[in-house]
């Protein structure tokens, strides 16, 4: 679906109110304008409640406070691929390998592995 463009020319009092609304809700300029627009459409009875809720949820999302995204990648069990909960340490080499709960229990009894008591955050 191609979006349609609507250019609005606001006088300074309306523009300042738009900017004030934008700052209070921590929105981008387009989302602030669209939220005001759908509020008006709802109050005029031009859209139903479901349509209003859909667009309100879509546009009432604040801007991110930081451009830096930190993605935490949870380690997977080296034996089965499930989410790891702790590490097993090889007695021979000292290498740490992530393990799930099931394999942590099994490796506690294994002579070649030690399971760390500390869990993965």
C-alpha positions as CSV (number, residue, x, y, z in Angstrom):
1,X,0.0,0.0,0.0
2,X,1.4,3.4,-0.9
3,X,1.1,6.1,1.7
4,X,-0.5,9.3,0.8
5,X,1.1,12.6,1.6
6,X,-0.8,15.6,3.1
7,X,1.0,18.8,3.6
8,X,-0.4,21.1,6.2
9,X,0.5,24.7,6.7
10,X,0.1,25.7,10.3
11,X,0.2,29.1,11.7
12,X,2.6,29.7,14.6
13,X,0.1,29.0,17.5
14,X,-0.9,25.7,16.1
15,X,2.6,24.8,15.2
16,X,3.9,25.5,18.7
17,X,1.1,23.4,20.1
18,X,2.1,20.5,17.8
19,X,5.7,20.9,19.0
20,X,4.5,21.0,22.6
21,X,2.5,17.8,22.2
22,X,5.4,16.2,20.4
23,X,7.8,17.0,23.3
24,X,5.3,15.9,26.0
25,X,4.7,12.6,24.4
26,X,8.4,12.2,23.2
27,X,7.2,11.5,19.7
28,X,8.6,12.2,16.3
29,X,7.0,15.1,14.4
30,X,5.1,12.8,12.0
31,X,3.8,10.5,14.7
32,X,2.7,13.5,16.8
33,X,0.8,15.0,13.8
34,X,-0.8,11.6,13.0
35,X,-1.9,11.1,16.6
36,X,-3.6,14.5,16.7
37,X,-5.1,13.8,13.3
38,X,-6.7,10.4,14.4
39,X,-7.9,12.0,17.6
40,X,-9.8,14.5,15.5
41,X,-11.1,11.8,13.2
42,X,-12.4,9.9,16.2
43,X,-14.1,12.9,17.8
44,X,-15.8,13.8,14.4
45,X,-17.0,10.2,14.2
46,X,-15.1,9.5,11.0
47,X,-13.4,6.3,12.3
48,X,-14.7,3.5,14.5
49,X,-13.2,2.5,17.8
50,X,-11.2,-0.5,16.3
51,X,-9.6,1.7,13.7
52,X,-8.9,4.4,16.3
53,X,-7.2,1.8,18.6
54,X,-5.2,0.4,15.8
55,X,-3.7,3.7,14.8
56,X,-3.3,5.0,18.3
57,X,-1.2,1.9,19.2
58,X,0.8,2.4,16.0
59,X,1.7,6.0,16.5
60,X,1.8,6.5,20.2
61,X,5.4,5.2,20.5
62,X,8.0,7.5,22.0
63,X,11.3,8.0,20.3
64,X,14.2,5.9,21.5
65,X,16.4,7.8,24.0
66,X,19.7,6.4,22.7
67,X,20.8,5.6,19.1
68,X,23.0,2.8,20.6
69,X,21.3,-0.6,20.6
70,X,22.8,-3.3,22.8
71,X,21.6,-6.7,21.9
72,X,22.2,-9.3,24.5
73,X,22.7,-12.7,22.9
74,X,21.9,-15.5,25.3
75,X,24.3,-18.4,24.9
76,X,23.0,-21.7,23.8
77,X,23.9,-25.1,25.3
78,X,26.8,-26.5,23.3
79,X,25.2,-30.0,23.5
80,X,21.6,-29.4,22.5
81,X,21.2,-25.8,21.5
82,X,18.7,-24.9,24.2
83,X,19.1,-21.7,26.3
84,X,22.1,-22.1,28.6
85,X,21.8,-21.4,32.3
86,X,25.4,-21.9,33.4
87,X,28.8,-23.0,32.2
88,X,30.6,-26.4,32.4
89,X,34.4,-26.3,32.7
90,X,36.6,-29.0,31.2
91,X,38.9,-30.5,33.8
92,X,41.5,-31.3,31.2
93,X,41.6,-28.0,29.2
94,X,39.9,-25.5,31.4
95,X,37.6,-24.4,28.5
96,X,34.1,-23.1,29.5
97,X,31.1,-24.2,27.6
98,X,27.5,-23.0,28.1
99,X,25.1,-25.7,29.1
100,X,21.3,-25.9,29.7
101,X,19.7,-27.0,33.0
102,X,19.4,-30.7,31.9
103,X,23.0,-31.0,30.8
104,X,24.3,-29.1,33.8
105,X,22.7,-31.8,36.0
106,X,24.2,-34.6,33.9
107,X,27.7,-33.1,33.8
108,X,27.8,-32.6,37.6
109,X,28.4,-36.4,37.8
110,X,30.8,-36.5,34.9
111,X,34.5,-36.9,35.8
112,X,35.8,-34.7,33.0
113,X,33.6,-31.7,33.7
114,X,32.9,-29.3,36.5
115,X,29.7,-27.2,36.5
116,X,30.0,-23.6,37.7
117,X,27.7,-22.6,40.5
118,X,27.2,-19.2,39.1
119,X,24.3,-18.9,36.6
120,X,24.3,-16.9,33.3
121,X,22.6,-13.5,33.9
